[in-house]
Amino acid sequence: MKKFFLLIFALLSLSILCAVPQYLIGLPVSELSLDKEDKTLRRAVQDLAETDLEIYYYNDSYVIAGTDRNNYPGAINLGTPKSGKFYLITIGERYSKFDFSTVGEVLLEMGSVVLIKTDRDEIQLRQKIQNPFVPLLLEPMRFSETLSLQTAISSTRNEIENLINTVSEDSVLYFLQCLQNFSTRYALADNHLTVTNWIKSQFQRFGINNSVLHSFQWYGTMQYNVVATITGTVYPDTYIIVGGHYDSITNDNPMIFAPGADDNASGTVAALEMARVMMATNYQPKCSIRFVTFAAEEVGLWGSSNYANMADQTNMNIRVMINHDMIANTSPNFWDPRVLLMPYDGFISHTDYAAMITSQYTALQPVYGYLNSSSSDSHSFWQHGFPVVYFFEYNFSSVYHSNDDTVANLDPVYCASVIRASTAVTASFANMPSPPANLTAQDEGTGNSIHLSWNPVPDPDFSYFHISWGPSQNNLIYSQTTTNNEISITGLNTDQLYFFAVSSVDFSGFESYSLATQCIPRLIPQTPVSFIDQPLPEIVKLSWQSNTELDLAGYKLYRSLNSSETGALIATLPPTLCSYSDSNVQGGEFYYYYRLCAFDNDNNSSPFTPVLKTRPLSMNCGLLIIDETADFGGSGPFQPTDEAVDNFYDLLIDGLWNTAHFDLADYTETLRLCDIGIYSVIIWHGNDFSNMIYPNQVKDVLKNYIYYGGKVLFSVFHPGLAFELIQGYPSFFPEDSFINEVLGISGTDYTIQARFNKAESVYSGYPDINVDPNKVPASFNGHLYQVEALTANSQATPIYHYASAYDNNSPQGILNGGVVGVQNTYFSGKTVTFSFPLYFMDFNQSRQVVHHIIENYFGFPVAVGDEVNIPVAEISILPNQPNPFSVSTQINILCKNSNAPLQVQVFNLKGQLIKTLFQGKPEGKITLSWEGNDNNGKKVSSGIYFLKAQQGNKVQTRKILLLK
């Protein structure tokens, strides 16, 4: 019965459960600051993808993306992507005008594309519209390395001439007629397997015996791409995909008749004729050429989408995908030699290269179409980061998607011409040597030279490397060649950014893709980057990314107790070391401030890194209360004021040893391990459900703190959401997730109608805790909502169960008996997690349970009025009173060892001794005072001072503030 109600109410709770509402946005390209030098559209979109955006599609008008931010600057909010289906529909003068609002909600008009949202599936949508469309799958685009190509015309090659001269209009016409003779090639027609087997048989007839069917499921049917491969002689694992879809559609009854001669028997024929020609001439490509005829293109590009996804998942090395869609129609009145090439951003140079080869080997005149077409199978490969070239007829067929799209209404001569162009393009790509890998640029430190290096290429026909450079990536005005794998480029201007490209050239003159990089020649080293800390017990480990200057001599590391001072040089390190462990540190309330610089062989030093503030783990400074609650105005029961929350927890732990407070609402930086690593115990509370995801952002920090022995009590709404950003219930967590591994919680459950009025103890020593009826709405009858039921894993211990005054079979009582409190041990640390905030519970019972946890489970005595001995500290400096002080302050120090001499001293921020307060053997607890004078009795100035207590090798410190 419980699961029945869970299913009913899951959807009701979904809107509350989302970590932050997900939004679909349209960002105008005009917002991308493309006026900056060398800021290409591709680079700008990639920069967006490296932020908090997921990029789903873009063209030269808009970027479609997903974000967690409701009001993304400059963007159009397209709503939530959690319901309905989204489609990109190709529009323009080629297609009949249509009111797309009749089939869905028009979200965005993007020039050549319109984005709609609808409840219709692809079959229902295809029955209503003629235009090409593709589902927007809300999967982030993959951005691969942008590769450029040289487009200078090289000499015509006999091998390619021989290939294109073998292309036959009669053969093209034969294949077109054979495909039309199937009457229909519609994806849902009964004969679609017969069609694919015929295409496969043709590849086999040419001698390609590895021809196979690549199957996938779509719309409850099995669909098939036909795949045939001519294996490369030098690069067999590098592929050129030659594709075109074979399915057809009409606006009438495609199950019976859909001839599709132009759309797209012509594209399938391109693959067939090209394969026939290459096998007939015994052509031996350097890289593999894979012919793929795609299924189910007319209903959303499903065949190519499936294949491109497989290629991406298996890291298939695709040099280029060459697509053919509708390449057989020309002007009915005269010979029109124009052919469209549809460019795709990131691979414009591939289209430029295809245009150059087309003009060189045929009489066709390439014309560029609109950018990033989503109308055909090339789109699927581009979405997955593969380079693409797309051939398309210039004169659009007037019988598109009709029963009249027959061989009689197309031009096999024009079709053969396009196939010749594509054959030449394919062979040119196939004959390329591989590009040099692992190109790096290093500053030589002279101010006018850059050193380039790369890997050799395995091509047996390799001749030389071509290097080009210049002030921008589109203006590589200088060039040089070498047969070596490295070169020094000289004569450059100091501190000017240069762009470099390196390609390989073979003895036949074929040139590879160019790998690109950039670098600035400088006289002084760069500031080290990625300077980070790793607090450890009694150690601060520092690391950074290695500098790349060739004349680098090493690094200098400085440390200070004052953020505004450079401090002392503590280490000079060789260039091979990029880390340092500082063990000459002490744990306490003060921080250390580190700076790092690089220096070269001429002793030139880089600017310092930004100051790195940190300290070691010590866990000797008592209790820390972290307040995650948003600061509300107290207008409702679930919007408590910050003061009310603070007062509750202050009274809750009143009498506990040395308590510090940390309010996340006032903290602009992200919580770090060095911030919390000095405390023995943390109480983390969140008492609202407006924004509960901060714990997820600092899971690694908390995990490390607990690993090294930290003790944490979490008391929050929705721990499943807070730690793992779950989107629905019930939820189950992997064993290696934070909530499972560290907190001992393997699952959570919740419904919005469930009500909670008591945490019922199921473990000895823990008292029951009732909801405080004065802190919930009167209509709730003393109950609280938003409380998850937890599942403890096999290693954890349930300590509280969910209880209410309602029957177990009612919606309000459906979670009765679920776990709401779990204690767990993780390495040296311990945790207790409540799925309810103590703020809403009975104060006295809450106080009792907190004291019980800290004393009996965490192991720290906390009886009210008693001093507390923290086991990890041999010496404990209790908080001085008052602090700050102006006349005198009292200091209490606890020592476990009363036989060893103790020294207590005061130091300033520069580390200079000011006053010795005590020297001798302590007797457990000693009480001292300091009146703000030095050893000579002279009054010192206002400021921060450090109290240091040392007994043998045991040291404790505390910061004190003198104000006059």
N, C-alpha and C positions, 0 to 999 in steps of 0.2 A: 504493500500500500504506500509505503514511504516513497519508493521509486516512482510510483504512479504520479504522486503529487509533485515530485521533483521535476518530472517531465512537463507537467502542466505549467509550473511556475518558472521554469528556467528562462523562458523568453521574457517574462515580466521583469526578471532581475537583470537582464543583460545590460540595459542602459546604465544601470548603477555600477555594474561590475567592470566595465571597460576602464583600463588604467587611465588613459586620456583618450577622448573620442578621436577616432581616425577620420581624416577628411581627405577628399579628393579635391585638388586645386588645379586651376589653369593659370600658369604664370606667363604673362606676355614676354616675348623675347626682348621687347624694348626695355624691360627691367633688368637686363643682364649685363649692362655696362660694356657693350661690345665696342665702344669707341676707344677703349684702351688699346695701346699698341700690342699687336700680336695676340689679342684676346679673341680667339675664334669662337664660333657658336659651339662647336664640339667641346672645347676646353671649358667654356662657361657652364655648360650642362654637366660636364664631369665634376666641376667644382661643386655644383649643387648636390650631385649624387654622393659626394664625400662629406656632406653635412647630414642633417636629420631628414632629408627628403629621399623618397624612393621614386626614381624616374621611370615612368611607364611608356612614354612616347613623347616625341617632340618633332616639330618642323620649324620653318622659318617664321612662324607666327606665334606659337605657344609651346609651352612645356606642360605636359600633364604629369602630375606627381601626387604622391601620397604623403601626408604629414600628420603629426600629432598636434600641430598648432592650429587653433581655430581661425585666427586672423593672421595668416601668413602675409608679411609685408608685400604689397603690390599685386597680390594674387586674387583671382576670382575663386570664391568658394563654390565648389560644384556639389557639395553635400557629402554624405557619408557613403562609402562604398560597401556597406554591410548588407545591402539588399538590392535586388534588381540585377540586371545584366547591362553591361556597357559595351558599346560597339563604336568603332571608328568606321565611318562611311565615306568613301571617296565621292567627291562631287566635282562639278565643272561643266563646261559647255559640251563636253562629249556625251554627257548623260542627260536623259530627260529630266526636266524639272519636277521636283516632288516635294510635297509638304511633309517633312519628317515628323512634325508634331502629331501626325495622325497615327504614328506607330510607336511613339515614345516621347520622352521629354528631351528636347534639344538643350544640351548643357553648354556646348561651346562650338562656335563656328571658327574654323582654323584655316581659312583660305581654301585649300584643296581638300580638306577633310572636315567632317562634322562629327562631333561626339554626342551620342544619344544614350539615354538610360531607358530601359524598357523591361517588361516582364516576359517578352517574347523570346523563345529560343531561336536558334539560327534557321531552322526550317520554317518556322512561322514568320520570321523576318524576311526570308528569301521569297516567300509567297507574296509579300507586299511590295517589295522594292526591287528595282533592277540593278542598282549600283553595287559595285564591289564593297564588301565589308569584312571586318575582322573583329572578333571579340577582343576587348581590352581586358586582358587576363589579370591585371594588377600584380604582375610579377616584375620585379625590378630589371631594367635593361642591364645587359652586361657591356661594360666598356673595355675593349681590348686596346692594346697599344696601337696608336695611329701610325701606319706605315705609308711612306710616300713612294712615288714612282717617278723616274725620269721620263719625260715625254718628248725628248728630242728624237726626230725621225731617224731611224737607222736604215741601213741598206736592206732592200727586199731580199728575202731568203727563198731559195729554190724549194726547200722542203715545204715551206708554207704555201708557196705558189702551187706546188703539186697537189697539196691537200685541197685547196679551194677549187682548183680546176676539176677535181673529181666529183665535186658536188653536182648533182644532176637534177634538172627541173622535172624530168620524167620520174625519177625516183621519189622526189618530193611529192609529186602529184599522186603517185601510187600509194604512198603511205597516208596521205590525206584522205584518199578515197576509201582505203581499207578501214580507217578509223570511223569515217562517216557511215560506213556500211553496217556498223553495230546498231544503228538507229538511235540509240541513246547510250551515253556513258555516265548517266546521272549516278551520284554516289549511293542512292538508295535503291537503284534498279537491281533486278535479280541477276543481271548479266555482268555485274562489275568484276567478279572474279574471272569470268571468261575474257573480258577486255584485258585485264592485267596479265593473264597467262599468254595472250597473243603478243602483247608487247614484250614480255620476257622471251618468248620464242623467237622473236626477231633479233634480239641481241644475241641469242644463242646461235641463230643462223649466220650471223656475222663472224662467229668464232669466239664470242665472249662467253666462255663456259661457266664463269662464276656468277652468272645472273641469278638473282634471288628476289623473293618477295619480302618486303619489310612490312610486317603487319602491325596494326594497332586497332584499338576499339574506339568507335565513335557512334553515338546515337543508337546504341544497342546493336550495332553491326560490326563485323570485322572488315576493316579497310586495308588496302595494300598499296604501298609504294613499290615501284619496280626499280631495282638497283643492279647496275652492271658496271664493272670496273676494268679499265685497262691499266695494269700495274706499271708504275714508274720504274725506270732502270737505275736511277741514282737515289731518288727520294721516294721509296715505295709507301712510306707512311705519311707523306704529304699529299693532299688531295685538292683537285679542282672539281667542284660539283657543277655539272652541266644539267640544268633542270628545266622542267616545264610540266604543268599539270595536264592530266589526260581526261579528267571528268568534265562533263558538260551540263548545261542547264538551259531551260527555256521558260518563258512566262506562261506557257500553256500547260502541257502535261508531260513533264520531263521523264516520267516513268515509262512513257511509250515512245516519245520521239524528241530527241534533243541532239541534232546532228553536230553542232559545235565545231564546224570545220575551221573557222578562224580562231574561235575561243573554245577550246584551245588545242585542237588537233595540231595546229601549226606549231605550237610550242613543243608538243611531244615529238613531232616530226623533226624538229631541230635536233633533239637528242638522238633520235634514231638515225637520221642521215649523217650526222657527225660521227657517230659510232661506226656506221657502215664505211664511210670514207677512210677513217683512220685504220680500220682493220684491213680494208682492201689495199691500202698503200703500205701496209706493214710499218705504220708510224710507231716510233719508239719514244714516248715522252719521258722526260727526266723524272717528273713527279706523276703520281697516279691521277688518272682522269676517271671520275665516277659519274656515270649517267644515272639520273634519278628522275623518274616520271612520278609526279605527286598525285595522290588521291584527295578528294574532298576539298579542293580549293574554293569552289564556288559557294560553299556554305561556311566559310570562315578560315581558310588556309590550314585545315587540320593536318593534312599530310606533311606539308613542309614544317609546320610547327612541331609536330611529333619528331620528325627526323632531326631538325635543328636542335631541339632539346636533348635528344640522344647524343648528338655530336658534342654538344657542350658538356654534358655529364661525363662523357668518356674522354674529354680533352682531345678530341679529334683535331688534327692539324689541317685546317682548311685554308689553302692559299687564297682562294676566291670562289664565290658561288656565282655562276652566270645563269641568269634567269631569262626565259623566253615566254612571253604571254601576248598572244595576238600579234603575229608578225607576217600576216599574209594578205593584208588589205592595202590597196593604194588608191589613188584617184581614179574614178571611173572614166574620166575624160582625157587624161594624159599621163604619161609616165612621170611619177614624182619620186625622185631618188632620196627623199628625206626619211630618216629613221630616228625615232626617239630613243635616247639613252636617259634613264631615270637615275639621277644622282642621289647618293646617300651620304649624309654628313659623316665625317671621319674617314671616308674612303672616296673622296672626290677625285683624288689622283688616279684611282682605278678606273673611274669613268673617263677621265681625261686620256688615260692610256688606251682604253677601248676605243675612244673616238679617233685617236691618232692611228691606230692599227686599221680601223674600219676605212678611214680615208686613204690609207696607204695601199690597201689590198683590194678595195672595191670601188665602184662608182657611187656608192651611197654617200649621202651627206648627213653626218650626225647632227642632231639638234637635241638640246637638253630639255627634259621635262621638269616637273615640279619636284621639290626636295622631299626625300624620305617617304616615298610612296608606300602606303599600307594596302595597296590594291592587289598585290600578288605575292607569290611565294618568296621573293627576295626579302620581303619585310621580315619574315620569320627568322632568317639567318642574320640579318642586320640587328634584330632585337637581341640576339645572343652574341653579338660582338664579332661576327664573321664579315670579312670584306665581301662586297657584292657588286655585280654589274647587271643591269636590267635592260634588255632589248624590247622595244614596243613599237608597233606601227605608228607612223606619223598621222596618216589619214584613218581616223577611227571608223570602224565598220558601222554602216547604217542598219545592219541586220543583227546587231548585237543581242544575244539572248533571245533569239527568235527561231522559228522553224525554218526561216530562209537563210540561216547561217550555214550554207552548203558550199561545196567545192565550186559550184557554178558561179558563186558570187565572190570569189577571191582570186588572187593573182599568184599562181605558183612560181612565176618568174621572180616577182618581188620577194616572195618567201625564200626562194633559193638564194637570192642576193643577201638577205639578212643572215641566212645560215652560213654563207661563205664568210661574211664579216665575223660572225661569232666563232667560226672554225679558226680563223686567223688569230683572233683574240685568245682563244683557248690555247692554241699551240704556242703563242708567244708567252703566255703565263707559264705553260708547262715546261718550256725550254729555259726558263730563268734559273740561274744558280740560286742557292739559298743565301739569304742575307747574313752578314756577319752577326754573330750573337754576342751578348754581354758587352755592348759598347759602353765605355766609361770615359769621362773627361775629368782630368785632374789639373788643378792650378799648379804650375811649376814654381810659383812664388817670385818670379822675376818682374811681374807687372805687365809683361807683354807676350806671354806664351802660355799655351795650353797643351797638355799631353793627352792624346787619344790612344786608346788601346781596345782590342776586341779579339774574339776567338777566330781561329782559321775556319775556312769553309771546306767541307769534304768533297766538293765537286772536282772530278778528275780533269775537267776542262777549264779549271780556274786560270785566269790570266792576271788580274790585278784588282786592287781596291780603288774605288773612286771616292775621294773625300771632298766635300763642299762645305763652305761656311759663309756666314754673313751676319749683318746686324739684326735680321729678323728671320723667322722660319719661312717666310715667303720671299725672301730676298737673299738667297745664298749666292753671292756674287763672285766668290773666289772658289777655286778648285785645285786639286792636286791628286796625283796618283801614287801608289806604292804597292809593292808586293809583300811588304812586311805587315805584321799584325799590330803595329803601333806607329805613331808619327807625332812629332812635335810641331805644332802650328805656331809660328812666330810673327812678329810685326804687328801685334794686336795693341789696342789702346787700353791703358790701365783703367780698371773699374767699369768697363763697358761690357754689357751682356752680349755674348756671341752664341749663335746657333750653329750646330754641326750636324752633318749627315754623312753616313758611310754606307756604301753599297759594294757588292762584288760584281765583277764583269768576267765573262768567260771568253774563250778564244773565238767564239762565233759572234761576239759583240752583244750577246744578251746580258742585260743588267738586272740585278736583283732589286727587291724592295730596298729602300734606304732606311736604316735605323737612325734615329735622331736623338740628340742630347743638347745640353746647353751648359755654359760655364762662363765665369767672369775671371779674367786675369787680374791678380792683386799682388800688392807688395807685402801686405801683412796678412797673417793667418785669419781665417774666419773664426768667429766666436763659436765654441763648441755648442752643439744642439742636443736636445733630449737629455738635459741634465736633470736627473731624478734621484730620489732618495728611497732607501728601503730600511726603515727602522727595525732593528733587531735587539734582543736583550743585551744591554750594555755596549752596543755597537751601532753606529750609523754607517750603512753601506751606501756609497754614492756611485753612480754610473752615468755614462754619456755616450753619444754616438761618435765614432772615430772621425777625426778630420781627414780630409783627402789630399791636402797639399803635399806635394812631393818633397818640399824642403822642411816639413814639420819636424821640430826637434823634441817636442813633448808638451806637457801640461803643467800648470802651477795651480795648486789648490790652497785657498785661504779660508780661515774660520774666525768668526767673531761672535761675541755675545750681544752685539748691538747691530741692528739692521742697517744703520747708516754708516757704519765703519767697515773698511776692508778687512781689518783684523790681521792676524799673523799668518805667514806662509807655513802650512803644516806638511806639505808634500810637493816634491818636484818629480814628475812621473815621465817615463819614456813614451814615445808615440805609440808603442804597441799595447800599452795598458789603457783601458777605458773604464776602469773602476778603481775604487779605493775604499777600504774599510777603516773607519776612524774609531779606534777603541779608547782613545783618550777623552772620553766624554762621560758625563754623569746624568742619570735620569732625575728629573724634577720638573717643576712648573715652568722653568725658563726654557727658551729655545736657543739653538745654535744657528748661525747664519753663515752659509757657505757661498763662495764665489769661485769660479773656475775660468781660466784663460788658457789659450794655446800660445806657444812661442815657436819661432823658426830658427834655422841655423844662424841667422844674423842677429838673433835675440830680439826680433820684432815680436811684440805681444799683441794678441787680439784683444778687442774689448771684452770685458767680463760678461759672463752669463748673468741673467737675472738672478737676484739673490734667492737662494734656496733655504727656506726656513724648516728646520726639523729638529728632532731630538730622539734619543734611543728609547726603546721599551724599558720601563722600570716597574710599572704596576705597583707603585708604592705611595700613591697620593690619595688613597681613599676612594670615595664614591663620587661618580659623575651622573647627574641627571640630564638626559637629553630630551628636550621638548620638541616634538615634531608637529605639534598642533598649530594650525593656522590661527592668526590673531583675529578673532571675531569680536563683534560689538556686544554680544550677549543678548541678541534679540530673540533667540529661541533656545530651547533646551539642548539642541545639538550644535549650538554655536557659542560655546563658552568663551568668556573673555580670557585673555592671556593671564591677567591677574588672578582670576578665579582658579585657573589650572595650576599656576605657580604656587598659590597659597595651599592648595590641596596637597601637592607633592612635598612642599616644604614641611607641612605638619605631619605628613605621612612618615617622613624619615627623620623628624626632629629627634635629636639625641644620638643620631648615628655619627660616626667619626668622620671629620674632614670632608664635607660635601661641597662639590662644585656644580655649577649649572651651565648648560649649553642650550641656547634657544636657536633652533635651525632657521626660524623666521627672520632672525637678525644676522644670520651668517651668509655672506654673499658667495663665499668659496665652497667648494665641495669638501666634505669632511674627509680628513686624511688619518692614516694610522698614527702618525706622530701626535695628532691632536688628542687621541683617546688612549694612547698606549701607556700613559703614566698612571692610569687609574686602575684600581683593583677590581672594582665593580661598576657596572653601568646599569642604570634603569632607563630604558627607552620607552617613552609613552607617546601615543598619538590618539587624540580624543575627538577627532572629527573625521568625516568621510568626504571632504571636498577634494583633497589631493593626498593620496596615501602611498605614492610610489617612491618617495625618497629612499627608503631602505633598499630598494632594488638598485639604485644608483651607487650604493656604497657596500654592496655585498662582499666584494673582495676585501675591503678594509675590515669589515666585521669578521669575516672568516679568518683573516690573519690574526686579528686581536684575540679571538677565541682560541685559535690554534696554539698560541704562545701562553695560554693560561688565563685569559680574560674571562670574567663571569658577567653574563648579561641577562637581565630580566626584560623581555619585550611584552608590552601591554598595549595592543593596537587593534583597531578594526581591521578585518579582512587581511590576515597575514599572507594568505595565498596571493592576493593581489599585490600587497605591499612588497613582497620579496620576489615574486615570479611573474607578475603582470598577467595573471590568468584572465581569460576572456569569457569564461562560462563555467557552469557547475554541472555535475561533480568534476573535479580536477584531480589528476594523479601526477606525481612528480617523479622524474628519473632519479635513480639512486645517487647520481653525482650532482644533482641540483643543490643549491645552497639550503633550501628549506628542508630537504630530506636529509642530506648528509650532515649538516651542521645543527639544525634545529630538531631533527628527528621526526619531521612531519611528512608523511608520504602521500597525503591526499587532503582535500577540503571539500566541503559541501555547504550549500546555502540556498535558501529561498527567501524572497522578499517578504513573504507573509509570516515567516517563522518568528516567534517571540521568545525571549529569554528573561527569566527573572532570578536565576540563581546558578552560581557555579557550585556544583555539588561535589564535595570531596570524595575521592576514591583512593586516596593514598594517605597513609598514617602521618599525622602531624600537621596536615593542612586543614584549617577550619573552612566550613562553608562560607561563601561570600554572596550576599544578597544584593540585588539591584537597589539603589537608593531611589525610592519612589518620588522624592522631591526633585530629582534631576532628569526625569522623563516626562513627556506630556501626560496629562491626566487621563486622556483617552487610551493610553497604553496600559492602564491598570497595573502599574508597577513593573511593567516589562520593558525590555530594551530590544531593538532590532539591529540589523547589520552585523550580527554575530555569526561567524562561521563555525561549523562543526568540523573538527580536525580528525585525521587518522594518524595515530602514532606508528612509526615504523617499528620493526622488531627489536631495535636496540634502545629505543626511547621508552619513557615511562609516562603513561597517562596519569594526571593528578586531579583533574576536574572533569566532570561531565556537565553537559547542557541540560538545564532543567527549566520547566515552565509550569504554569498552573493549568495548562491546556492538555487535552487528551492527546495521546501519541498519534492517533489517526486523523487529527484535525490539521488543517493547514498551519495553524499557529504552533502546534506541538510536534510537527513532523520531524524536527531535529532533536527531540528529547533523547537523552542517552548518548548523544554524540560527545566527542571529546572537545573541551574548550581550554584545557591546560596541559602542557607537555613539558617534561624536563628531560634534558639530554646531555650526554658527555661527548665532547669532541676533542680528541687528543688531550691537551692539558687543561682545556677550558670547559665551562659548563654553561648551559642556557636553560631558561624557563620561558616559555611562550604562552601568553594568554591571548585568546582571540576576542577579548573584551577589554576595554579600557577601565582601569581601576577607578578613574575619575567618576564613573557613573555607578560605582558600587558603594556599599556601606563603608564609611570611613574607618571605624574601629576594626571591623573584620579585615579590611584591606591593609591597615597598619600591621595587624597581627601576622598576616600571611607574608608581607614583605620582610618583616623582622625574622620570621621563620626561615624564609628562603636564604637570606643573607647569612644568618647564623648557622643553620643546620645543614643546608645544602651547599652553599658557597663556602662555608667554613670560617666565617669571620664573626666573633662574638659582638653582639650589638645591644646588649641589655641597656636600657635607658639609664643614663647617668654614669655608666662604666666607660672607662677608656678602652680603646680597641687596639689589640695587637695584630697588626697585619703580618701574616706568616712570611711573606716574601721579603720583608724588610728587617734586617738586624738592628737598624737604627731608624726611629721614626721622629721627625720633627713635626710637632703638632702646630696648627695655625697660630701664629703670633697674634696677640690682642693688645691694642687695636692694630689694624693694618688696613689703610695707611695710618701712620702715627706722626705726631709733631713733637712730643716731649719725651715719651718713653714707651717702649713696647715690651710685653712679657712673652717669653719664649719657653715652651715646655718640650723636653726631649726625652723619648723613651729608648732605653738600651737593654737588649737581652743579656749582654755580657757585661757584668759589673766588675770583672777582674782586669780587663784590658784598658789601658789609658785612652781617654777620649779628648779630642781637641775640637773646640767650637770657635769659628772665626767668621768675621764679616769682610766681604770683598766688594769692590766697586765693579762697574761694567767692564773696565779694562783688565780685570783680574788682579788688581793691586790690593794687598792686605790693608785693611782699615783698622780692625780691632780684633783682639783675641779675647773672647768672652769666658772661656773655660779651658783648663788643662788639668787632667787628673782622672782618677777612677770614678765613674758614675755609680750611683746606687739605685739602679732601676730607672727612676724618673728624676730629672733635674729641672729646676726652674731658674731661668736666667732673665736678665733685662738688659736692654741697650738704650742709651739715652741719645744716640746720634752723634757720638764723639769718637775720635780715633785713639790710638794707643798713647798719644801725648796729651789727651784730654781736650783736644781742639774740636769744636763743632764742625761737622762736615755739611756739605751743601745738600739741598733737596735732590731726590732722585731715586733710582732703583738700585738696591743693593742685594747681595746674595749671602745668605747664611749657609755656612758649610760645617757639617758635623762629620768628623772622621775618626774611625776606630780601626786601626790596622789598615786592611785593604777595603774596609766597608765605609762607603761615603754616601751621605745624603745632603741635599741642598734644598733651600726654599728661597723664593723671591720675597723681599720685603720692600715697602715703599715709605720713604721719609718725605713728609711735606711740612714746610715751615710757614 
